[in-house]
Amino acid sequence: MKNLFNKINDMVTTELNNELKKILVDIKSEAINTHVKTPHIRVGQALFNRCHLKFPASTASLVGTTYDCYYNDDKIDIFLSRLETILMEKLLE
């Protein structure tokens, strides 16, 4: 019975992770589009703001950290990776 539970748990976790990745990819695409339409807004700014609208507490926890992409577009990928980790941890609590 434990093996079955573990398999189901793994499947659900994988599915949640895949869906979360899709959401974050969509948000990144929206941020890029914002930058194209409004060049004075950097991708990192737009991305951070969009994530903050959807996941305020999790995004706020990254302000001022080495993951914060608001002022540095070079940190976009590590920001998304860390945000994904935080969100998955909250989902699996």
C-alpha contacts under 8 A as a table, 3 or more apart, distances in Angstrom:
res1	aa1	res2	aa2	distance
1	M	4	L	5.22
1	M	5	F	6.30
2	K	5	F	5.06
2	K	6	N	6.09
3	N	6	N	5.05
3	N	7	K	6.13
4	L	7	K	5.12
4	L	8	I	6.18
5	F	8	I	5.16
5	F	9	N	5.98
6	N	9	N	4.96
6	N	10	D	6.04
7	K	10	D	5.08
7	K	11	M	6.17
8	I	11	M	5.06
8	I	12	V	6.16
9	N	12	V	5.19
9	N	13	T	6.06
10	D	13	T	5.06
10	D	14	T	6.05
11	M	14	T	5.14
11	M	15	E	6.15
12	V	15	E	5.09
12	V	16	L	6.10
13	T	16	L	5.14
13	T	17	N	6.08
13	T	92	L	7.82
14	T	17	N	5.08
14	T	18	N	6.12
15	E	18	N	5.08
15	E	19	E	6.19
16	L	19	E	5.16
16	L	20	L	6.08
16	L	88	M	7.83
17	N	20	L	5.06
17	N	21	K	6.12
17	N	88	M	6.86
18	N	21	K	5.10
18	N	22	K	6.34
19	E	22	K	5.09
19	E	23	I	6.33
20	L	23	I	5.06
20	L	24	L	6.25
20	L	84	E	7.12
21	K	24	L	5.13
21	K	25	V	6.10
21	K	84	E	7.32
22	K	25	V	5.07
22	K	26	D	6.15
23	I	26	D	5.13
23	I	27	I	6.22
24	L	27	I	4.98
24	L	28	K	6.14
24	L	80	L	7.14
24	L	84	E	7.90
25	V	28	K	5.05
25	V	29	S	6.22
26	D	29	S	5.04
26	D	30	E	6.20
27	I	30	E	5.02
27	I	31	A	6.18
27	I	47	L	6.72
27	I	50	R	6.68
27	I	51	C	7.12
28	K	31	A	4.99
28	K	32	I	6.24
28	K	47	L	5.94
29	S	32	I	5.10
29	S	33	N	6.22
30	E	33	N	5.05
30	E	34	T	6.16
30	E	47	L	7.76
31	A	34	T	4.98
31	A	35	H	6.30
31	A	43	V	5.55
31	A	44	G	7.68
31	A	46	A	4.88
31	A	47	L	4.90
31	A	50	R	7.28
32	I	35	H	5.08
32	I	36	V	6.26
32	I	43	V	5.53
32	I	46	A	7.67
32	I	47	L	7.91
33	N	36	V	5.01
33	N	37	K	6.18
34	T	37	K	5.20
34	T	38	T	5.73
34	T	39	P	7.78
34	T	41	I	7.39
34	T	43	V	7.49
34	T	46	A	6.67
35	H	38	T	4.91
35	H	39	P	4.86
35	H	40	H	7.19
35	H	41	I	5.49
35	H	42	R	5.68
35	H	43	V	5.56
35	H	46	A	7.15
36	V	39	P	5.61
38	T	41	I	5.80
39	P	42	R	6.70
41	I	45	Q	6.37
41	I	46	A	6.53
42	R	45	Q	5.27
42	R	46	A	6.32
42	R	73	D	7.29
43	V	46	A	5.14
43	V	47	L	5.89
43	V	73	D	6.45
44	G	47	L	5.06
44	G	48	F	5.96
44	G	69	C	5.04
44	G	70	Y	4.89
44	G	71	Y	6.73
44	G	72	N	6.37
44	G	73	D	4.73
44	G	75	K	7.77
44	G	76	I	6.07
45	Q	48	F	5.24
45	Q	49	N	6.11
45	Q	69	C	6.98
45	Q	70	Y	4.43
45	Q	71	Y	6.72
45	Q	73	D	7.96
46	A	49	N	5.17
46	A	50	R	6.09
46	A	70	Y	7.85
47	L	50	R	5.19
47	L	51	C	6.09
47	L	70	Y	7.73
47	L	76	I	7.98
48	F	51	C	5.18
48	F	52	H	6.02
48	F	59	T	7.40
48	F	69	C	6.71
48	F	70	Y	5.77
49	N	52	H	4.98
49	N	53	L	6.32
50	R	53	L	5.19
50	R	54	K	6.59
51	C	54	K	5.21
51	C	55	F	5.66
51	C	56	P	7.15
51	C	59	T	6.44
52	H	55	F	5.13
52	H	56	P	4.34
52	H	57	A	7.62
52	H	58	S	7.83
52	H	59	T	5.32
52	H	60	A	6.99
53	L	56	P	5.80
55	F	58	S	5.62
55	F	59	T	5.95
56	P	59	T	5.28
56	P	60	A	5.88
57	A	60	A	5.08
57	A	61	S	6.28
58	S	61	S	5.29
58	S	62	L	7.15
58	S	83	L	6.82
58	S	86	I	6.65
58	S	87	L	6.95
59	T	62	L	5.47
59	T	63	V	7.12
59	T	83	L	6.85
60	A	63	V	5.40
62	L	65	T	5.45
62	L	66	T	7.97
62	L	67	Y	6.23
62	L	68	D	5.67
62	L	79	F	7.90
62	L	83	L	7.98
63	V	67	Y	7.89
63	V	68	D	5.55
64	G	67	Y	7.79
64	G	68	D	5.85
65	T	68	D	5.40
66	T	75	K	7.97
67	Y	75	K	6.12
67	Y	76	I	7.86
67	Y	78	I	5.80
67	Y	79	F	4.68
67	Y	82	R	7.11
68	D	71	Y	7.35
68	D	72	N	7.41
68	D	75	K	6.66
68	D	76	I	7.91
68	D	79	F	6.07
69	C	72	N	4.82
69	C	73	D	5.56
69	C	74	D	7.13
69	C	75	K	4.85
69	C	76	I	5.28
69	C	79	F	6.18
70	Y	73	D	7.14
72	N	75	K	5.79
72	N	76	I	7.62
73	D	76	I	5.46
74	D	77	D	7.53
75	K	78	I	5.44
75	K	79	F	5.91
76	I	79	F	5.06
76	I	80	L	6.19
77	D	80	L	5.19
77	D	81	S	6.12
78	I	81	S	4.96
78	I	82	R	6.00
79	F	82	R	5.27
79	F	83	L	6.01
80	L	83	L	5.06
80	L	84	E	5.99
81	S	84	E	5.16
81	S	85	T	6.36
82	R	85	T	5.06
82	R	86	I	6.25
83	L	86	I	5.09
83	L	87	L	6.08
84	E	87	L	5.16
84	E	88	M	6.06
85	T	88	M	5.19
85	T	89	E	6.16
86	I	89	E	5.19
86	I	90	K	6.36
87	L	90	K	5.10
87	L	91	L	6.18
88	M	91	L	4.97
88	M	92	L	6.13
89	E	92	L	5.23
89	E	93	E	6.22
90	K	93	E	5.30
